[in-house]
C-alpha cells in the first residue's frame, strides 16, 4: 500500500499554518499545495483536527475552499473557530462565508521554506 502522506506531514502542516497571520485565512488546499501535495487537503484537515486544545497552531485560520467554516465533525470546534475568526475581523457574526478575495493569505515561498527548515521533507 502506498502512503499518501509521508512521516512528518503533521509537523509540516503545523509549521505552514503558523505562518498565516491574524486577520487572514487560508484553505486546506492552499496548505496542501504549498507543501507540494495539492491532493491531500483532507489530510491537512485531519492533521489540524488532531491538535490538542492548548495548541499554539492557529488552526482556526484554515477554512474550506468555499470560504466557510467546516461544519463536519465537532460542532463545538466550529463555534470556537467562528468566534476566533470574528475576533480577528475575518468573519462577520451574521455571515456564513468568508470573503476569500479580501482575507486569503498568499504564502511567501521564502517564509514557508524558513518555517519548514529542519523538518523532515
N, CA, C and O atoms as a GROMACS GRO file, in nm:
protein
  484
    1UNK      N    1   0.084  -0.119   0.000
    1UNK     CA    2   0.000   0.000   0.000
    1UNK      C    3   0.089   0.125   0.000
    1UNK      O    4   0.185   0.133   0.076
    2UNK      N    5   0.056   0.220  -0.084
    2UNK     CA    6   0.133   0.343  -0.095
    2UNK      C    7   0.084   0.446   0.005
    2UNK      O    8  -0.036   0.465   0.023
    3UNK      N    9   0.180   0.510   0.071
    3UNK     CA   10   0.145   0.616   0.167
    3UNK      C   11   0.102   0.740   0.090
    3UNK      O   12   0.165   0.778  -0.009
    4UNK      N   13  -0.003   0.803   0.135
    4UNK     CA   14  -0.049   0.927   0.074
    4UNK      C   15   0.033   1.044   0.126
    4UNK      O   16   0.069   1.134   0.050
    5UNK      N   17   0.061   1.043   0.254
    5UNK     CA   18   0.146   1.147   0.314
    5UNK      C   19   0.263   1.079   0.384
    5UNK      O   20   0.253   0.965   0.430
    6UNK      N   21   0.374   1.150   0.390
    6UNK     CA   22   0.495   1.095   0.449
    6UNK      C   23   0.500   1.120   0.599
    6UNK      O   24   0.428   1.206   0.652
    7UNK      N   25   0.585   1.046   0.667
    7UNK     CA   26   0.608   1.076   0.809
    7UNK      C   27   0.654   1.221   0.822
    7UNK      O   28   0.728   1.272   0.738
    8UNK      N   29   0.610   1.287   0.926
    8UNK     CA   30   0.644   1.428   0.946
    8UNK      C   31   0.544   1.524   0.882
    8UNK      O   32   0.559   1.646   0.894
    9UNK      N   33   0.443   1.470   0.815
    9UNK     CA   34   0.345   1.555   0.747
    9UNK      C   35   0.276   1.650   0.843
    9UNK      O   36   0.263   1.769   0.814
   10UNK      N   37   0.233   1.600   0.957
   10UNK     CA   38   0.163   1.687   1.052
   10UNK      C   39   0.250   1.802   1.096
   10UNK      O   40   0.204   1.916   1.101
   11UNK      N   41   0.375   1.776   1.128
   11UNK     CA   42   0.466   1.883   1.171
   11UNK      C   43   0.482   1.988   1.062
   11UNK      O   44   0.492   2.107   1.091
   12UNK      N   45   0.485   1.945   0.937
   12UNK     CA   46   0.498   2.039   0.825
   12UNK      C   47   0.370   2.122   0.811
   12UNK      O   48   0.376   2.242   0.785
   13UNK      N   49   0.255   2.058   0.826
   13UNK     CA   50   0.127   2.132   0.822
   13UNK      C   51   0.127   2.239   0.931
   13UNK      O   52   0.094   2.355   0.904
   14UNK      N   53   0.163   2.200   1.052
   14UNK     CA   54   0.160   2.295   1.164
   14UNK      C   55   0.255   2.411   1.140
   14UNK      O   56   0.222   2.525   1.171
   15UNK      N   57   0.374   2.383   1.086
   15UNK     CA   58   0.471   2.489   1.058
   15UNK      C   59   0.416   2.589   0.957
   15UNK      O   60   0.433   2.710   0.972
   16UNK      N   61   0.351   2.538   0.853
   16UNK     CA   62   0.294   2.626   0.750
   16UNK      C   63   0.179   2.708   0.807
   16UNK      O   64   0.171   2.829   0.783
   17UNK      N   65   0.091   2.645   0.881
   17UNK     CA   66  -0.025   2.716   0.936
   17UNK      C   67   0.020   2.826   1.033
   17UNK      O   68  -0.046   2.929   1.044
   18UNK      N   69   0.130   2.804   1.102
   18UNK     CA   70   0.181   2.907   1.194
   18UNK      C   71   0.222   3.035   1.120
   18UNK      O   72   0.234   3.140   1.183
   19UNK      N   73   0.244   3.028   0.989
   19UNK     CA   74   0.284   3.147   0.913
   19UNK      C   75   0.165   3.233   0.870
   19UNK      O   76   0.184   3.343   0.819
   20UNK      N   77   0.044   3.183   0.889
   20UNK     CA   78  -0.076   3.259   0.850
   20UNK      C   79  -0.102   3.364   0.958
   20UNK      O   80  -0.129   3.330   1.073
   21UNK      N   81  -0.095   3.493   0.921
   21UNK     CA   82  -0.110   3.598   1.022
   21UNK      C   83  -0.255   3.620   1.066
   21UNK      O   84  -0.349   3.584   0.995
   22UNK      N   85  -0.269   3.678   1.182
   22UNK     CA   86  -0.403   3.716   1.232
   22UNK      C   87  -0.468   3.807   1.128
   22UNK      O   88  -0.402   3.891   1.067
   23UNK      N   89  -0.597   3.789   1.110
   23UNK     CA   90  -0.671   3.870   1.013
   23UNK      C   91  -0.670   3.811   0.873
   23UNK      O   92  -0.725   3.871   0.780
   24UNK      N   93  -0.610   3.696   0.857
   24UNK     CA   94  -0.605   3.626   0.728
   24UNK      C   95  -0.650   3.483   0.747
   24UNK      O   96  -0.650   3.430   0.859
   25UNK      N   97  -0.688   3.420   0.637
   25UNK     CA   98  -0.721   3.278   0.638
   25UNK      C   99  -0.655   3.212   0.519
   25UNK      O  100  -0.609   3.278   0.426
   26UNK      N  101  -0.652   3.082   0.523
   26UNK     CA  102  -0.607   3.003   0.410
   26UNK      C  103  -0.701   2.884   0.400
   26UNK      O  104  -0.788   2.865   0.486
   27UNK      N  105  -0.684   2.804   0.298
   27UNK     CA  106  -0.769   2.687   0.282
   27UNK      C  107  -0.686   2.560   0.302
   27UNK      O  108  -0.564   2.563   0.295
   28UNK      N  109  -0.756   2.451   0.326
   28UNK     CA  110  -0.689   2.323   0.339
   28UNK      C  111  -0.608   2.293   0.212
   28UNK      O  112  -0.495   2.244   0.219
   29UNK      N  113  -0.667   2.324   0.097
   29UNK     CA  114  -0.599   2.302  -0.031
   29UNK      C  115  -0.477   2.390  -0.049
   29UNK      O  116  -0.377   2.347  -0.106
   30UNK      N  117  -0.485   2.514  -0.001
   30UNK     CA  118  -0.369   2.604  -0.010
   30UNK      C  119  -0.252   2.547   0.070
   30UNK      O  120  -0.138   2.547   0.023
   31UNK      N  121  -0.280   2.498   0.191
   31UNK     CA  122  -0.175   2.441   0.276
   31UNK      C  123  -0.117   2.318   0.207
   31UNK      O  124   0.004   2.302   0.200
   32UNK      N  125  -0.203   2.231   0.156
   32UNK     CA  126  -0.157   2.111   0.086
   32UNK      C  127  -0.070   2.148  -0.034
   32UNK      O  128   0.034   2.086  -0.057
   33UNK      N  129  -0.112   2.248  -0.109
   33UNK     CA  130  -0.037   2.290  -0.228
   33UNK      C  131   0.100   2.346  -0.192
   33UNK      O  132   0.199   2.313  -0.257
   34UNK      N  133   0.106   2.429  -0.090
   34UNK     CA  134   0.235   2.487  -0.053
   34UNK      C  135   0.330   2.378  -0.001
   34UNK      O  136   0.451   2.395  -0.005
   35UNK      N  137   0.275   2.268   0.046
   35UNK     CA  138   0.357   2.155   0.089
   35UNK      C  139   0.393   2.063  -0.028
   35UNK      O  140   0.462   1.963  -0.009
   36UNK      N  141   0.345   2.097  -0.147
   36UNK     CA  142   0.378   2.019  -0.265
   36UNK      C  143   0.286   1.902  -0.293
   36UNK      O  144   0.317   1.819  -0.378
   37UNK      N  145   0.175   1.894  -0.224
   37UNK     CA  146   0.081   1.783  -0.240
   37UNK      C  147  -0.062   1.836  -0.250
   37UNK      O  148  -0.140   1.818  -0.156
   38UNK      N  149  -0.099   1.900  -0.360
   38UNK     CA  150  -0.231   1.963  -0.368
   38UNK      C  151  -0.350   1.871  -0.349
   38UNK      O  152  -0.461   1.919  -0.324
   39UNK      N  153  -0.331   1.742  -0.361
   39UNK     CA  154  -0.442   1.648  -0.349
   39UNK      C  155  -0.465   1.596  -0.207
   39UNK      O  156  -0.549   1.508  -0.187
   40UNK      N  157  -0.392   1.648  -0.110
   40UNK     CA  158  -0.406   1.595   0.026
   40UNK      C  159  -0.470   1.696   0.121
   40UNK      O  160  -0.440   1.698   0.240
   41UNK      N  161  -0.558   1.779   0.068
   41UNK     CA  162  -0.625   1.879   0.152
   41UNK      C  163  -0.698   1.814   0.269
   41UNK      O  164  -0.699   1.867   0.380
   42UNK      N  165  -0.758   1.700   0.245
   42UNK     CA  166  -0.831   1.629   0.351
   42UNK      C  167  -0.736   1.589   0.464
   42UNK      O  168  -0.773   1.593   0.581
   43UNK      N  169  -0.615   1.552   0.429
   43UNK     CA  170  -0.515   1.514   0.529
   43UNK      C  171  -0.472   1.635   0.612
   43UNK      O  172  -0.440   1.622   0.730
   44UNK      N  173  -0.471   1.752   0.549
   44UNK     CA  174  -0.442   1.875   0.624
   44UNK      C  175  -0.550   1.893   0.731
   44UNK      O  176  -0.518   1.924   0.846
   45UNK      N  177  -0.674   1.874   0.694
   45UNK     CA  178  -0.784   1.883   0.790
   45UNK      C  179  -0.770   1.784   0.904
   45UNK      O  180  -0.793   1.818   1.020
   46UNK      N  181  -0.733   1.662   0.871
   46UNK     CA  182  -0.717   1.560   0.975
   46UNK      C  183  -0.602   1.596   1.068
   46UNK      O  184  -0.612   1.577   1.190
   47UNK      N  185  -0.495   1.650   1.012
   47UNK     CA  186  -0.380   1.691   1.095
   47UNK      C  187  -0.423   1.800   1.193
   47UNK      O  188  -0.386   1.796   1.310
   48UNK      N  189  -0.499   1.897   1.145
   48UNK     CA  190  -0.544   2.007   1.231
   48UNK      C  191  -0.644   1.957   1.335
   48UNK      O  192  -0.644   2.005   1.449
   49UNK      N  193  -0.729   1.864   1.297
   49UNK     CA  194  -0.826   1.809   1.391
   49UNK      C  195  -0.759   1.732   1.505
   49UNK      O  196  -0.817   1.715   1.612
   50UNK      N  197  -0.638   1.685   1.481
   50UNK     CA  198  -0.566   1.608   1.582
   50UNK      C  199  -0.495   1.695   1.685
   50UNK      O  200  -0.439   1.643   1.782
   51UNK      N  201  -0.495   1.826   1.665
   51UNK     CA  202  -0.427   1.916   1.759
   51UNK      C  203  -0.494   1.916   1.895
   51UNK      O  204  -0.616   1.906   1.905
   52UNK      N  205  -0.415   1.928   2.001
   52UNK     CA  206  -0.474   1.941   2.135
   52UNK      C  207  -0.536   2.080   2.151
   52UNK      O  208  -0.501   2.172   2.077
   53UNK      N  209  -0.625   2.096   2.245
   53UNK     CA  210  -0.696   2.223   2.263
   53UNK      C  211  -0.604   2.337   2.305
   53UNK      O  212  -0.637   2.453   2.282
   54UNK      N  213  -0.490   2.307   2.365
   54UNK     CA  214  -0.400   2.413   2.412
   54UNK      C  215  -0.287   2.444   2.313
   54UNK      O  216  -0.183   2.496   2.352
   55UNK      N  217  -0.307   2.412   2.186
   55UNK     CA  218  -0.204   2.431   2.085
   55UNK      C  219  -0.178   2.578   2.054
   55UNK      O  220  -0.264   2.664   2.074
   56UNK      N  221  -0.057   2.607   2.005
   56UNK     CA  222  -0.025   2.741   1.959
   56UNK      C  223  -0.042   2.753   1.807
   56UNK      O  224  -0.018   2.860   1.750
   57UNK      N  225  -0.082   2.646   1.742
   57UNK     CA  226  -0.106   2.648   1.598
   57UNK      C  227  -0.241   2.716   1.573
   57UNK      O  228  -0.342   2.673   1.627
   58UNK      N  229  -0.243   2.822   1.491
   58UNK     CA  230  -0.369   2.892   1.466
   58UNK      C  231  -0.459   2.819   1.366
   58UNK      O  232  -0.487   2.870   1.257
   59UNK      N  233  -0.503   2.700   1.404
   59UNK     CA  234  -0.584   2.613   1.319
   59UNK      C  235  -0.711   2.680   1.270
   59UNK      O  236  -0.764   2.646   1.165
   60UNK      N  237  -0.759   2.774   1.349
   60UNK     CA  238  -0.886   2.840   1.314
   60UNK      C  239  -0.876   2.923   1.187
   60UNK      O  240  -0.979   2.961   1.131
   61UNK      N  241  -0.756   2.951   1.140
   61UNK     CA  242  -0.736   3.031   1.020
   61UNK      C  243  -0.738   2.947   0.892
   61UNK      O  244  -0.711   2.999   0.784
   62UNK      N  245  -0.770   2.820   0.904
   62UNK     CA  246  -0.778   2.731   0.788
   62UNK      C  247  -0.925   2.693   0.768
   62UNK      O  248  -0.989   2.637   0.857
   63UNK      N  249  -0.975   2.725   0.650
   63UNK     CA  250  -1.116   2.703   0.618
   63UNK      C  251  -1.127   2.624   0.488
   63UNK      O  252  -1.026   2.592   0.425
   64UNK      N  253  -1.249   2.594   0.448
   64UNK     CA  254  -1.263   2.520   0.323
   64UNK      C  255  -1.260   2.615   0.202
   64UNK      O  256  -1.265   2.737   0.217
   65UNK      N  257  -1.251   2.556   0.085
   65UNK     CA  258  -1.235   2.633  -0.039
   65UNK      C  259  -1.357   2.718  -0.073
   65UNK      O  260  -1.347   2.809  -0.156
   66UNK      N  261  -1.471   2.691  -0.012
   66UNK     CA  262  -1.592   2.772  -0.036
   66UNK      C  263  -1.594   2.896   0.052
   66UNK      O  264  -1.685   2.978   0.042
   67UNK      N  265  -1.494   2.909   0.138
   67UNK     CA  266  -1.489   3.025   0.227
   67UNK      C  267  -1.574   3.006   0.350
   67UNK      O  268  -1.619   3.104   0.411
   68UNK      N  269  -1.596   2.882   0.388
   68UNK     CA  270  -1.682   2.854   0.503
   68UNK      C  271  -1.605   2.780   0.611
   68UNK      O  272  -1.509   2.708   0.585
   69UNK      N  273  -1.652   2.800   0.733
   69UNK     CA  274  -1.602   2.722   0.846
   69UNK      C  275  -1.663   2.584   0.831
   69UNK      O  276  -1.785   2.571   0.824
   70UNK      N  277  -1.580   2.480   0.827
   70UNK     CA  278  -1.635   2.346   0.809
   70UNK      C  279  -1.727   2.308   0.924
   70UNK      O  280  -1.698   2.333   1.040
   71UNK      N  281  -1.838   2.248   0.889
   71UNK     CA  282  -1.935   2.211   0.992
   71UNK      C  283  -1.933   2.064   1.025
   71UNK      O  284  -2.005   2.019   1.114
   72UNK      N  285  -1.851   1.987   0.955
   72UNK     CA  286  -1.839   1.845   0.985
   72UNK      C  287  -1.761   1.827   1.113
   72UNK      O  288  -1.684   1.914   1.154
   73UNK      N  289  -1.781   1.715   1.175
   73UNK     CA  290  -1.704   1.686   1.295
   73UNK      C  291  -1.764   1.750   1.418
   73UNK      O  292  -1.885   1.756   1.434
   74UNK      N  293  -1.678   1.798   1.503
   74UNK     CA  294  -1.717   1.851   1.633
   74UNK      C  295  -1.782   1.990   1.619
   74UNK      O  296  -1.718   2.084   1.574
   75UNK      N  297  -1.908   2.001   1.655
   75UNK     CA  298  -1.983   2.126   1.644
   75UNK      C  299  -1.922   2.235   1.730
   75UNK      O  300  -1.912   2.350   1.688
   76UNK      N  301  -1.881   2.201   1.850
   76UNK     CA  302  -1.821   2.298   1.940
   76UNK      C  303  -1.696   2.360   1.882
   76UNK      O  304  -1.670   2.479   1.901
   77UNK      N  305  -1.616   2.280   1.812
   77UNK     CA  306  -1.494   2.330   1.750
   77UNK      C  307  -1.525   2.432   1.641
   77UNK      O  308  -1.455   2.532   1.628
   78UNK      N  309  -1.630   2.408   1.563
   78UNK     CA  310  -1.670   2.504   1.459
   78UNK      C  311  -1.712   2.637   1.520
   78UNK      O  312  -1.682   2.743   1.466
   79UNK      N  313  -1.780   2.631   1.634
   79UNK     CA  314  -1.822   2.754   1.702
   79UNK      C  315  -1.700   2.830   1.754
   79UNK      O  316  -1.695   2.953   1.745
   80UNK      N  317  -1.604   2.758   1.809
   80UNK     CA  318  -1.480   2.822   1.856
   80UNK      C  319  -1.410   2.888   1.737
   80UNK      O  320  -1.361   3.000   1.748
   81UNK      N  321  -1.405   2.819   1.624
   81UNK     CA  322  -1.341   2.873   1.506
   81UNK      C  323  -1.411   3.001   1.459
   81UNK      O  324  -1.345   3.099   1.426
   82UNK      N  325  -1.544   3.000   1.457
   82UNK     CA  326  -1.618   3.120   1.417
   82UNK      C  327  -1.589   3.238   1.511
   82UNK      O  328  -1.569   3.351   1.465
   83UNK      N  329  -1.587   3.212   1.641
   83UNK     CA  330  -1.559   3.319   1.738
   83UNK      C  331  -1.418   3.376   1.720
   83UNK      O  332  -1.398   3.497   1.725
   84UNK      N  333  -1.322   3.287   1.699
   84UNK     CA  334  -1.184   3.333   1.680
   84UNK      C  335  -1.170   3.415   1.553
   84UNK      O  336  -1.101   3.517   1.551
   85UNK      N  337  -1.233   3.372   1.447
   85UNK     CA  338  -1.226   3.446   1.321
   85UNK      C  339  -1.299   3.580   1.332
   85UNK      O  340  -1.256   3.679   1.273
   86UNK      N  341  -1.409   3.584   1.405
   86UNK     CA  342  -1.480   3.710   1.427
   86UNK      C  343  -1.393   3.805   1.508
   86UNK      O  344  -1.391   3.925   1.480
   87UNK      N  345  -1.321   3.754   1.606
   87UNK     CA  346  -1.233   3.837   1.689
   87UNK      C  347  -1.119   3.897   1.606
   87UNK      O  348  -1.066   4.002   1.640
   88UNK      N  349  -1.082   3.828   1.498
   88UNK     CA  350  -0.976   3.878   1.410
   88UNK      C  351  -1.033   3.956   1.292
   88UNK      O  352  -0.960   3.988   1.199
   89UNK      N  353  -1.162   3.988   1.297
   89UNK     CA  354  -1.232   4.065   1.193
   89UNK      C  355  -1.229   3.997   1.056
   89UNK      O  356  -1.229   4.063   0.953
   90UNK      N  357  -1.226   3.865   1.057
   90UNK     CA  358  -1.227   3.788   0.933
   90UNK      C  359  -1.370   3.748   0.897
   90UNK      O  360  -1.407   3.745   0.780
   91UNK      N  361  -1.448   3.717   0.998
   91UNK     CA  362  -1.584   3.668   0.979
   91UNK      C  363  -1.681   3.759   1.052
   91UNK      O  364  -1.667   3.783   1.172
   92UNK      N  365  -1.778   3.810   0.979
   92UNK     CA  366  -1.884   3.887   1.044
   92UNK      C  367  -1.979   3.789   1.110
   92UNK      O  368  -2.008   3.683   1.055
   93UNK      N  369  -2.027   3.825   1.226
   93UNK     CA  370  -2.109   3.734   1.304
   93UNK      C  371  -2.229   3.678   1.228
   93UNK      O  372  -2.264   3.561   1.245
   94UNK      N  373  -2.291   3.760   1.146
   94UNK     CA  374  -2.410   3.716   1.074
   94UNK      C  375  -2.377   3.641   0.945
   94UNK      O  376  -2.465   3.580   0.884
   95UNK      N  377  -2.252   3.645   0.904
   95UNK     CA  378  -2.214   3.583   0.777
   95UNK      C  379  -2.191   3.433   0.793
   95UNK      O  380  -2.155   3.385   0.900
   96UNK      N  381  -2.212   3.361   0.684
   96UNK     CA  382  -2.180   3.219   0.687
   96UNK      C  383  -2.062   3.187   0.595
   96UNK      O  384  -2.018   3.073   0.587
   97UNK      N  385  -2.013   3.287   0.527
   97UNK     CA  386  -1.898   3.272   0.437
   97UNK      C  387  -1.797   3.382   0.464
   97UNK      O  388  -1.831   3.490   0.512
   98UNK      N  389  -1.673   3.352   0.430
   98UNK     CA  390  -1.564   3.448   0.444
   98UNK      C  391  -1.526   3.494   0.304
   98UNK      O  392  -1.517   3.413   0.212
   99UNK      N  393  -1.503   3.622   0.289
   99UNK     CA  394  -1.464   3.678   0.161
   99UNK      C  395  -1.316   3.646   0.136
   99UNK      O  396  -1.227   3.721   0.177
  100UNK      N  397  -1.291   3.535   0.069
  100UNK     CA  398  -1.154   3.492   0.044
  100UNK      C  399  -1.074   3.593  -0.037
  100UNK      O  400  -0.954   3.606  -0.018
  101UNK      N  401  -1.140   3.665  -0.126
  101UNK     CA  402  -1.069   3.766  -0.205
  101UNK      C  403  -1.011   3.875  -0.115
  101UNK      O  404  -0.910   3.937  -0.149
  102UNK      N  405  -1.074   3.897  -0.003
  102UNK     CA  406  -1.031   4.003   0.088
  102UNK      C  407  -0.927   3.957   0.189
  102UNK      O  408  -0.834   4.032   0.220
  103UNK      N  409  -0.939   3.836   0.240
  103UNK     CA  410  -0.855   3.795   0.354
  103UNK      C  411  -0.771   3.668   0.330
  103UNK      O  412  -0.709   3.617   0.424
  104UNK      N  413  -0.769   3.619   0.208
  104UNK     CA  414  -0.692   3.496   0.182
  104UNK      C  415  -0.542   3.526   0.188
  104UNK      O  416  -0.493   3.617   0.123
  105UNK      N  417  -0.474   3.447   0.267
  105UNK     CA  418  -0.328   3.461   0.282
  105UNK      C  419  -0.258   3.403   0.161
  105UNK      O  420  -0.291   3.294   0.116
  106UNK      N  421  -0.163   3.477   0.109
  106UNK     CA  422  -0.080   3.428  -0.001
  106UNK      C  423   0.055   3.390   0.060
  106UNK      O  424   0.126   3.476   0.112
  107UNK      N  425   0.089   3.265   0.052
  107UNK     CA  426   0.212   3.217   0.113
  107UNK      C  427   0.334   3.270   0.040
  107UNK      O  428   0.338   3.273  -0.083
  108UNK      N  429   0.432   3.312   0.116
  108UNK     CA  430   0.560   3.357   0.064
  108UNK      C  431   0.653   3.236   0.064
  108UNK      O  432   0.672   3.172   0.168
  109UNK      N  433   0.711   3.204  -0.050
  109UNK     CA  434   0.794   3.085  -0.065
  109UNK      C  435   0.910   3.085   0.035
  109UNK      O  436   0.940   2.982   0.095
  110UNK      N  437   0.974   3.200   0.053
  110UNK     CA  438   1.088   3.207   0.145
  110UNK      C  439   1.043   3.187   0.290
  110UNK      O  440   1.111   3.120   0.368
  111UNK      N  441   0.928   3.246   0.326
  111UNK     CA  442   0.876   3.231   0.461
  111UNK      C  443   0.841   3.086   0.491
  111UNK      O  444   0.868   3.036   0.600
  112UNK      N  445   0.782   3.019   0.394
  112UNK     CA  446   0.746   2.878   0.412
  112UNK      C  447   0.872   2.794   0.423
  112UNK      O  448   0.881   2.705   0.508
  113UNK      N  449   0.970   2.820   0.337
  113UNK     CA  450   1.096   2.744   0.343
  113UNK      C  451   1.163   2.760   0.479
  113UNK      O  452   1.216   2.663   0.534
  114UNK      N  453   1.160   2.880   0.532
  114UNK     CA  454   1.219   2.905   0.664
  114UNK      C  455   1.140   2.829   0.774
  114UNK      O  456   1.199   2.772   0.865
  115UNK      N  457   1.008   2.831   0.763
  115UNK     CA  458   0.924   2.762   0.861
  115UNK      C  459   0.948   2.610   0.859
  115UNK      O  460   0.940   2.544   0.962
  116UNK      N  461   0.977   2.558   0.742
  116UNK     CA  462   0.996   2.413   0.726
  116UNK      C  463   1.139   2.369   0.750
  116UNK      O  464   1.168   2.249   0.754
  117UNK      N  465   1.229   2.464   0.765
  117UNK     CA  466   1.369   2.432   0.784
  117UNK      C  467   1.387   2.342   0.906
  117UNK      O  468   1.334   2.369   1.014
  118UNK      N  469   1.462   2.235   0.887
  118UNK     CA  470   1.488   2.141   0.995
  118UNK      C  471   1.386   2.031   1.010
  118UNK      O  472   1.406   1.938   1.088
  119UNK      N  473   1.275   2.039   0.938
  119UNK     CA  474   1.173   1.933   0.943
  119UNK      C  475   1.200   1.832   0.833
  119UNK      O  476   1.262   1.864   0.732
  120UNK      N  477   1.154   1.710   0.854
  120UNK     CA  478   1.170   1.607   0.750
  120UNK      C  479   1.098   1.651   0.624
  120UNK      O  480   0.988   1.706   0.630
  121UNK      N  481   1.160   1.627   0.508
  121UNK     CA  482   1.098   1.669   0.379
  121UNK      C  483   0.972   1.595   0.344
  121UNK      O  484   0.912   1.622   0.240
   0.00000   0.00000   0.00000
